[in-house]
Amino acid sequence: MRTVTFRQLRVFVEVARHLSFVRAAEALHLTPPAVTMQVKELESAIELPLFDRQGRKVTLTTAGEYFLVYAKRLLATLKDADDAMARFRKLETGLLSVGLVSTAKYFVPRLLVKFREEHPGVEVKLQVTGNREQLVALMVNGEVDLAIMGRPPRELATRAEPFAAHPHVFVAPPDHPILRSGHPPVAALANYPLIVREAASGTRALMDRFFQDHRVEPRIAMEMSSNETIKQAVMAGMGLSFLSLHTLGLELQAGVIELVHVEDTPVMRMWNVVRLQSRVLSPAAEAFRYFILEEGETYLAEHDRPWMGSTVAKTVLPDNEPG
């Protein structure tokens, strides 16, 4: 183990991420033979095979799965050390890794473009996850500096700072009969099929809590893990849905989806910028944290204003419910 290098660990983690030597080589800007050599040297150093290779198929061995946990910890510790030294150098350069739930992809990239204009020396890496649980896993493994999410994880020691309101709404296709009701009660939703996010998503947890609070049993017709797929299903007339308002700008503008002004909606949550308490933020990460706390609310308020003006009520649910 004494001859193991951080270069070998980085290569190993990348191959484990992609389960492909070729794709790992592309990600690391190396040749496939160079990646293969690094992995072989690492396996020789620890005297155990880390991958099973059957033709082009690559899988982790049991030893590889265990070693991956420690490799990620070592690389995260090295990054923490580098970030700490960068603070002494007071440099706003280097790599900034930002993780976000899929709903945030509708606005975070635009904020990052503005951030890069002010901090051109920072290289930004975005990691978009399908849902909240996947983002929490990235935080646990030290793979992101900051996370943009709605419901902060209670299972981790984190610091969560709210920076903007996050409204959620019910939507329908333009010709749906519920739209004739004006401002229907929550109970009216029980008469129609709902297309909803998967149970692991923050949007689904918020919807479930809303119905529970109003003692209404929804008719869940389908579960889908993609906001885009849900919107297409709604437009096709397959049912109603409950989505973040931030995912709906283009569809509302085009008139292919309509807001259902259900009583006690929109349901308001907050967007948070989250980090592990144990992590030392690099100057680049600290700069982005400050930027989004300063700029995020203004940007999202301008995004929401055209649609929020027609709402008559809102429910604010706390971010500390179980789950």
ROTOR-91736 format. One record per residue (C-alpha): residue in one letter; x, y, z. Coordinates in steps of 0.02 Angstrom, whole numbers, plus 50000, padded with zeros to 5 digits. Layout:
N
  residuo     xx     yy     zz
        a      X      Y      Z
...
This chain:
323
  residuo     xx     yy     zz
        m  50000  50000  50000
        r  50146  50118  50026
        t  50172  50137  49839
        v  49992  50187  49801
        t  49980  50362  49723
        f  49838  50486  49718
        r  49848  50479  49528
        q  49810  50294  49535
        l  49665  50326  49654
        r  49591  50458  49538
        v  49603  50340  49389
        f  49527  50197  49490
        v  49379  50303  49549
        e  49345  50364  49372
        v  49347  50187  49301
        a  49231  50133  49442
        r  49115  50279  49403
        h  49098  50236  49219
        l  49135  50048  49227
        s  49233  50078  49068
        f  49419  50105  49040
        v  49385  50199  48878
        r  49259  50320  48954
        a  49371  50347  49105
        a  49515  50388  48988
        e  49406  50517  48898
        a  49354  50597  49062
        l  49534  50606  49124
        h  49606  50659  48954
        l  49718  50506  48952
        t  49740  50361  48832
        p  49655  50195  48874
        p  49824  50106  48889
        a  49880  50237  49017
        v  49721  50207  49119
        t  49745  50019  49110
        m  49926  50036  49168
        q  49877  50143  49319
        v  49745  50018  49372
        k  49864  49871  49352
        e  49996  49959  49458
        l  49865  49994  49592
        e  49807  49813  49593
        s  49988  49757  49605
        a  50018  49875  49752
        i  49869  49810  49853
        e  49891  49631  49790
        l  49707  49610  49747
        p  49605  49625  49586
        l  49489  49775  49588
        f  49394  49741  49427
        d  49323  49590  49340
        r  49351  49606  49152
        q  49248  49500  49033
        g  49274  49566  48859
        r  49215  49746  48860
        k  49113  49722  49018
        v  49195  49790  49176
        t  49129  49764  49352
        l  49200  49796  49525
        t  49258  49648  49627
        t  49206  49636  49808
        a  49377  49703  49856
        g  49355  49843  49728
        e  49189  49895  49804
        y  49267  49908  49977
        f  49422  49997  49912
        l  49315  50124  49818
        v  49245  50188  49983
        y  49420  50222  50051
        a  49484  50293  49886
        k  49344  50422  49884
        r  49381  50469  50065
        l  49566  50491  50028
        l  49532  50600  49876
        a  49405  50703  49973
        t  49532  50730  50112
        l  49664  50782  49984
        k  49542  50908  49909
        d  49504  50977  50083
        a  49691  51001  50111
        d  49709  51087  49942
        d  49561  51200  49980
        a  49635  51246  50149
        m  49801  51292  50069
        a  49709  51392  49936
        r  49632  51495  50075
        f  49806  51544  50130
        r  49849  51590  49951
        k  49682  51682  49936
        l  49656  51617  49761
        e  49488  51609  49674
        t  49544  51480  49549
        g  49531  51293  49531
        l  49385  51172  49517
        l  49215  51206  49593
        s  49099  51055  49599
        v  48915  51096  49622
        g  48783  50961  49643
        l  48599  50993  49613
        v  48434  50904  49606
        s  48360  50895  49431
        t  48232  51030  49467
        a  48372  51157  49496
        k  48446  51128  49323
        y  48317  51251  49255
        f  48403  51400  49336
        v  48573  51356  49412
        p  48667  51351  49244
        r  48615  51532  49207
        l  48675  51586  49378
        l  48839  51495  49348
        v  48865  51587  49184
        k  48850  51752  49277
        f  48964  51688  49415
        r  49097  51639  49288
        e  49093  51813  49214
        e  49143  51881  49384
        h  49264  51738  49424
        p  49343  51682  49259
        g  49480  51583  49347
        v  49357  51457  49419
        e  49322  51296  49325
        v  49146  51236  49365
        k  49087  51055  49365
        l  48899  51025  49376
        q  48830  50860  49439
        v  48642  50845  49410
        t  48558  50703  49504
        g  48391  50623  49470
        n  48330  50653  49647
        r  48375  50709  49822
        e  48440  50539  49883
        q  48570  50533  49744
        l  48628  50709  49786
        v  48647  50665  49970
        a  48756  50517  49916
        l  48871  50635  49821
        m  48887  50743  49976
        v  48926  50593  50086
        n  49063  50539  49966
        g  49139  50714  49959
        e  49108  50728  49772
        v  49029  50901  49778
        d  49081  51061  49867
        l  48906  51133  49875
        a  48732  51064  49842
        i  48579  51158  49781
        m  48424  51074  49848
        g  48257  51103  49931
        r  48248  50991  50084
        p  48415  50986  50178
        p  48468  50812  50234
        r  48431  50778  50417
        e  48541  50623  50414
        l  48701  50726  50389
        a  48786  50864  50485
        t  48763  51004  50359
        r  48746  51191  50350
        a  48596  51241  50243
        e  48567  51423  50196
        p  48403  51471  50110
        f  48423  51591  49965
        a  48257  51597  49870
        a  48075  51543  49874
        h  48030  51382  49783
        p  47845  51375  49733
        h  47760  51213  49682
        v  47597  51209  49583
        f  47469  51093  49507
        v  47461  51092  49317
        a  47343  51027  49183
        p  47328  51025  48993
        p  47240  51182  48927
        d  47072  51097  48893
        h  47056  51006  49059
        p  46885  51022  49145
        i  46961  51067  49314
        l  47017  51233  49242
        r  46834  51288  49230
        s  46822  51282  49419
        g  46923  51440  49444
        h  46997  51401  49615
        p  46949  51220  49652
        p  46965  51147  49827
        v  47101  51019  49860
        a  46969  50882  49870
        a  46927  50911  49685
        l  47097  50840  49637
        a  47043  50668  49699
        n  46928  50655  49546
        y  47072  50657  49421
        p  47226  50547  49389
        l  47392  50620  49443
        i  47562  50594  49362
        v  47692  50613  49499
        r  47877  50607  49536
        e  47956  50453  49614
        a  47952  50428  49803
        a  48136  50476  49825
        s  48112  50651  49756
        g  48086  50808  49858
        t  47940  50859  49746
        r  47848  50698  49786
        a  47879  50715  49972
        l  47808  50891  49968
        m  47654  50835  49870
        d  47621  50691  49990
        r  47633  50808  50138
        f  47513  50931  50056
        f  47380  50798  50028
        q  47404  50727  50202
        d  47379  50898  50280
        h  47217  50920  50183
        r  47161  50740  50217
        v  47139  50702  50033
        e  47185  50536  49951
        p  47255  50573  49778
        r  47228  50461  49626
        i  47406  50421  49576
        a  47404  50353  49399
        m  47590  50350  49360
        e  47759  50384  49438
        m  47900  50456  49333
        s  48077  50508  49377
        s  48089  50651  49251
        n  48006  50822  49256
        e  48017  50831  49066
        t  47927  50665  49043
        i  47791  50717  49164
        k  47764  50880  49070
        q  47747  50786  48907
        a  47621  50668  48986
        v  47519  50815  49052
        m  47521  50899  48881
        a  47461  50736  48805
        g  47310  50738  48921
        m  47360  50591  49029
        g  47326  50680  49193
        l  47366  50822  49311
        s  47532  50844  49400
        f  47620  50935  49542
        l  47783  51017  49491
        s  47905  51154  49536
        l  47855  51317  49453
        h  48036  51337  49401
        t  48020  51191  49281
        l  47871  51264  49188
        g  47923  51432  49114
        l  47929  51382  48930
        e  47770  51278  48936
        l  47669  51413  49025
        q  47733  51544  48904
        a  47684  51436  48755
        g  47513  51398  48829
        v  47533  51208  48817
        i  47515  51187  49006
        e  47404  51285  49125
        l  47414  51317  49311
        v  47273  51246  49415
        h  47240  51376  49550
        v  47197  51251  49686
        e  47159  51322  49857
        d  47312  51344  49969
        t  47431  51342  49822
        p  47565  51374  49770
        v  47650  51268  49902
        m  47806  51361  49951
        r  47973  51288  49999
        m  48146  51365  49999
        w  48298  51333  49893
        n  48453  51302  49999
        v  48638  51302  49966
        v  48704  51158  50072
        r  48876  51098  50125
        l  48945  50974  50248
        q  48996  51055  50411
        s  49157  50954  50408
        r  49213  51023  50239
        v  49326  51175  50222
        l  49264  51274  50074
        s  49390  51326  49944
        p  49396  51512  49898
        a  49304  51468  49737
        a  49166  51376  49831
        e  49153  51516  49959
        a  49138  51642  49818
        f  48998  51544  49736
        r  48908  51521  49902
        y  48912  51709  49930
        f  48859  51741  49749
        i  48705  51630  49754
        l  48651  51699  49923
        e  48662  51874  49848
        e  48595  51844  49672
        g  48483  51690  49683
        e  48329  51771  49758
        t  48325  51915  49633
        y  48346  51801  49483
        l  48211  51679  49535
        a  48090  51817  49586
        e  48103  51888  49410
        h  48075  51713  49339
        d  47920  51683  49446
        r  47837  51854  49434
        p  47736  51827  49273
        w  47652  51671  49344
        m  47641  51708  49530
        g  47537  51865  49501
        s  47381  51762  49467
        t  47389  51656  49625
        v  47271  51691  49768
        a  47342  51591  49913
        k  47493  51494  49963
        t  47542  51359  50086
        v  47713  51366  50166
        l  47775  51198  50225
        p  47930  51183  50335
        d  48089  51100  50274
        n  48109  50987  50425
        e  47978  50853  50396
        p  48037  50673  50407
        g  48116  50591  50258
